[in-house]
């Protein structure tokens, strides 16, 4: 990564590998994970404008990773401020969502008329995103998160003591097992469940993906490295196919939001190339491959 004075990046910043070690406690690991997420967000935030869609994307990735870290470590974090901070991070991520949706649609668009409509909506969405980021609410959130991570009540609550003091490697293995079970269970009978259930599976797969990235350094041995690659490849493929299925399910609402629901050229932007039955079959096959992938943490 290239940086300028005061650590201001000259280009967008992707998530750094997280330097965890086996002698860490679970609390120390969470502190480092969350701090890395906040750093990624702040470095991309200063670059964010309508000419830098990648900065917006990476800022949203950082907030999604932070939300996943909250979910993974929730049992040790539930003090008097946790729920409020988690909801505020969700609000901030949501404030960037429409601009990101429009970035994706504009990149896919070909027809001049459709593109012009989307570009106009994109300008407005970026204005709203930048207003949210510059707001006292967002600024207060960044300060509150930094203070809470360093000095929060969660660090001292008796109810979270056992979890905080657990070796990071043991905690990670249990968390990875838990989220893997959710993805394994959620992928059963995909043809029989509704779109909302498949969307939940997609969210669980995303959380498992982030957990895999967070805890990689705790399981770096030769055999585990080979298993890690196989596991991550299978998980990424499952996420990709679930994403295509989700695009198909959400396309009508997304197009209607921008007044393009009766435009065939606009509808083609979200066409995944397969119908629903074909996509469900592809997702089911990807899920089988994922289930067969050996756990790199065991």
C-alpha positions in Angstrom: 0.0 0.0 0.0 1.3 3.5 -0.9 0.5 6.2 1.6 1.2 9.9 1.8 1.7 12.1 4.8 -0.5 11.4 7.9 -1.1 7.9 6.4 -3.4 9.3 3.8 -3.6 6.7 0.9 -3.1 7.7 -2.7 -5.3 4.8 -3.7 -8.0 2.6 -2.3 -7.1 0.3 0.5 -8.2 -3.4 0.6 -8.4 -5.4 3.8 -5.0 -6.1 5.2 -4.1 -9.6 6.5 -4.7 -9.6 10.2 -1.7 -10.4 12.3 -3.0 -12.7 15.0 -0.9 -15.1 17.0 -1.6 -18.3 18.9 -0.6 -16.6 22.3 -3.4 -14.0 22.0 -6.6 -14.1 23.9 -9.9 -13.9 22.1 -10.4 -10.3 23.3 -7.0 -9.2 22.0 -7.8 -10.9 18.6 -11.1 -9.1 18.4 -9.5 -5.7 19.3 -7.0 -6.2 16.4 -9.7 -7.4 13.9 -12.0 -4.5 14.7 -9.1 -2.0 14.6 -8.1 -3.2 11.2 -11.7 -2.9 9.9 -11.9 0.7 11.2 -8.5 1.6 9.6 -9.6 0.3 6.3 -12.8 2.3 6.5 -11.1 5.6 7.5 -8.5 5.3 4.8 -11.1 4.8 2.1 -13.5 7.3 3.5 -11.0 10.2 2.8 -10.9 9.2 -0.9 -14.6 8.7 -1.4 -16.3 10.7 -4.2 -18.3 9.8 -7.3 -15.1 9.4 -9.3 -13.8 6.8 -7.0 -16.3 3.9 -6.9 -13.7 1.5 -5.6 -13.2 3.7 -2.4 -16.9 3.4 -1.7 -16.8 -0.3 -2.3 -13.9 -0.8 0.1 -15.4 1.4 2.7 -18.6 -0.7 2.6 -16.5 -3.9 2.8 -14.8 -2.5 5.9 -18.1 -1.9 7.6 -19.5 -5.3 6.6 -16.3 -6.9 8.1 -16.7 -4.9 11.3 -20.4 -6.0 11.6 -19.3 -9.6 11.1 -16.7 -9.3 13.7 -19.4 -8.0 16.1 -21.5 -11.0 15.3 -18.7 -13.5 15.7 -17.6 -12.1 19.1 -21.0 -11.0 20.3 -21.0 -13.1 23.5 -18.1 -11.2 25.0 -19.2 -7.7 23.8 -22.7 -7.3 25.1 -22.3 -4.3 27.4 -24.5 -1.2 27.7 -23.2 0.4 24.4 -22.8 -2.6 22.1 -26.3 -2.7 20.6 -26.3 1.0 19.9 -22.9 0.9 18.3 -23.8 -2.1 16.2 -27.0 -0.3 15.0 -25.0 2.8 14.2 -22.5 0.8 12.1 -25.5 -0.7 10.3 -26.9 2.7 9.6 -23.6 4.0 8.2 -23.3 0.9 5.9 -26.8 1.4 4.7 -26.1 5.1 3.9 -23.6 3.9 1.3 -25.7 1.1 -0.1 -27.6 2.9 -2.8 -24.5 4.5 -4.3 -22.9 1.1 -4.5 -25.9 -0.4 -6.2 -25.8 2.3 -8.8 -22.1 1.9 -9.4 -22.7 -1.7 -10.3 -25.7 -0.9 -12.5 -23.9 1.9 -14.3 -20.9 -0.4 -15.0 -23.2 -2.9 -16.6 -25.3 -0.5 -18.6 -24.9 -0.1 -22.3 -27.8 1.9 -23.7 -27.4 5.7 -23.5 -30.9 6.4 -22.2 -30.7 3.8 -19.4 -27.1 4.9 -18.5 -28.2 8.6 -18.3 -31.0 7.7 -15.9 -28.7 5.7 -13.7 -25.9 8.3 -13.8 -28.3 11.0 -12.6 -29.5 8.7 -9.8 -25.9 7.9 -8.9 -24.9 11.5 -8.5 -27.8 12.0 -6.1 -26.9 8.8 -4.2 -23.2 9.9 -3.8 -24.4 13.3 -2.5 -26.4 11.6 0.1 -23.6 9.2 1.0 -21.1 12.1 1.4 -23.6 14.0 3.5 -24.0 11.0 5.8 -20.2 10.5 6.1 -19.7 14.2 7.0 -22.5 14.3 9.5 -22.0 14.7 13.3 -23.6 11.3 13.7 -20.9 9.5 11.6 -18.1 11.5 13.2 -19.4 10.7 16.6 -19.6 7.1 15.7 -15.9 6.8 14.7 -14.9 8.4 18.0 -17.3 6.2 20.0 -16.0 3.0 18.4 -12.4 3.9 19.0 -13.1 4.7 22.7 -15.3 1.6 23.2 -12.6 -0.7 21.7 -10.0 0.7 24.0 -11.9 1.4 27.2 -15.3 -0.1 26.9 -17.2 -1.9 29.6 -17.1 -5.1 27.6 -13.4 -5.4 28.6 -14.4 -5.8 32.3 -17.8 -7.4 32.5 -17.8 -10.7 34.5 -20.3 -12.2 32.1 -17.8 -12.1 29.2 -14.6 -12.9 31.2 -14.4 -16.6 30.1 -14.8 -15.7 26.4 -12.4 -12.8 26.6 -9.7 -14.9 28.2 -10.1 -17.9 25.9 -7.1 -18.6 23.6 -7.7 -17.0 20.3 -7.1 -20.2 18.4 -9.7 -22.1 20.4 -12.2 -19.3 20.1 -11.6 -19.1 16.3 -12.0 -22.9 15.8 -15.3 -22.9 17.7 -16.6 -19.8 15.8 -15.6 -21.3 12.4 -17.4 -24.6 13.3 -20.5 -22.7 14.3 -20.8 -20.6 11.1 -19.9 -23.6 9.0 -22.8 -25.6 10.5 -25.1 -22.7 9.7 -24.1 -22.6 6.1 -24.2 -26.4 5.9 -27.7 -26.6 7.4 -29.0 -23.5 5.4 -28.1 -25.1 2.1 -30.3 -28.1 2.5 -33.3 -28.4 0.2 -32.5 -25.2 -1.7 -35.3 -25.9 -4.2 -37.9 -26.1 -1.5 -37.1 -22.9 0.5 -38.1 -19.3 -0.4 -36.0 -16.4 -1.5 -35.7 -15.1 2.1 -34.2 -18.3 3.3 -31.7 -18.4 0.5 -30.8 -14.8 1.3 -30.1 -15.8 4.9 -27.8 -18.5 3.6 -26.0 -15.9 1.5 -25.5 -13.7 4.6 -24.3 -16.7 6.7 -21.8 -17.6 3.9 -20.5 -14.0 3.9 -20.0 -14.1 7.7 -18.1 -17.4 7.4 -16.0 -15.9 4.6 -15.0 -13.0 6.8 -14.3 -15.3 9.8 -12.1 -17.3 7.6 -10.2 -14.2 6.6 -10.0 -12.9 10.1 -8.5 -16.1 11.6 -6.3 -17.3 8.8 -3.0 -16.5 10.6 -3.9 -18.7 13.6 -3.9 -21.8 11.4 -0.8 -21.4 9.2 0.7 -24.8 8.8 1.5 -26.6 5.6 -1.5 -29.0 5.6 -3.8 -26.2 6.9 -2.7 -23.9 4.2 -3.6 -26.4 1.5 -7.0 -27.0 3.1 -7.5 -23.3 3.6 -7.2 -22.6 -0.2 -9.6 -25.5 -1.0 -12.1 -24.4 1.6 -12.0 -20.7 0.6 -12.3 -21.5 -3.1 -15.4 -23.6 -2.4 -16.9 -20.9 -0.2 -16.2 -18.1 -2.7 -17.9 -20.1 -5.5 -20.9 -20.7 -3.3 -21.1 -17.0 -2.5 -20.8 -16.0 -6.2 -23.7 -18.3 -7.2 -25.8 -17.2 -4.2 -25.2 -13.6 -5.3 -26.4 -14.3 -8.8 -29.6 -15.9 -7.4 -30.1 -12.9 -5.1 -29.7 -10.5 -8.1 -32.5 -12.4 -9.8 -34.8 -12.2 -6.7 -34.1 -8.5 -6.0 -34.1 -7.2 -9.6 -37.7 -6.1 -9.8 -37.5 -4.0 -6.6 -34.1 -2.5 -7.6 -35.3 -1.5 -11.1 -38.6 -0.1 -9.7 -36.6 2.0 -7.3 -35.0 3.8 -10.2 -38.1 3.9 -12.4 -36.8 1.3 -14.8 -39.1 -1.6 -14.1 -40.8 -1.4 -17.5 -37.6 -1.0 -19.5 -36.4 -4.3 -21.1 -32.9 -2.8 -21.6 -32.6 -2.0 -17.9 -33.9 -5.5 -17.0 -31.1 -7.0 -19.0 -28.5 -5.4 -16.7 -29.5 -7.8 -13.9 -30.0 -10.9 -16.1 -27.7 -13.6 -14.7 -27.8 -15.8 -17.9 -29.7 -18.6 -16.2 -33.3 -19.0 -15.0 -34.2 -19.5 -11.4 -34.3 -23.4 -11.6 -30.9 -23.5 -13.2 -29.4 -21.2 -10.7 -30.8 -23.1 -7.8 -29.2 -26.3 -9.2 -25.9 -24.5 -9.6 -26.0 -23.3 -6.0 -26.9 -26.7 -4.8 -23.9 -28.2 -6.5 -21.6 -25.5 -5.1 -23.1 -26.2 -1.7 -22.2 -29.9 -2.0 -18.6 -28.9 -2.9 -18.4 -26.6 0.1 -19.7 -29.3 2.5 -17.1 -31.7 1.1 -14.2 -29.3 1.7 -12.1 -30.2 4.7 -12.0 -27.7 7.6 -8.6 -26.1 7.6 -8.8 -25.3 11.3 -9.1 -28.9 12.5 
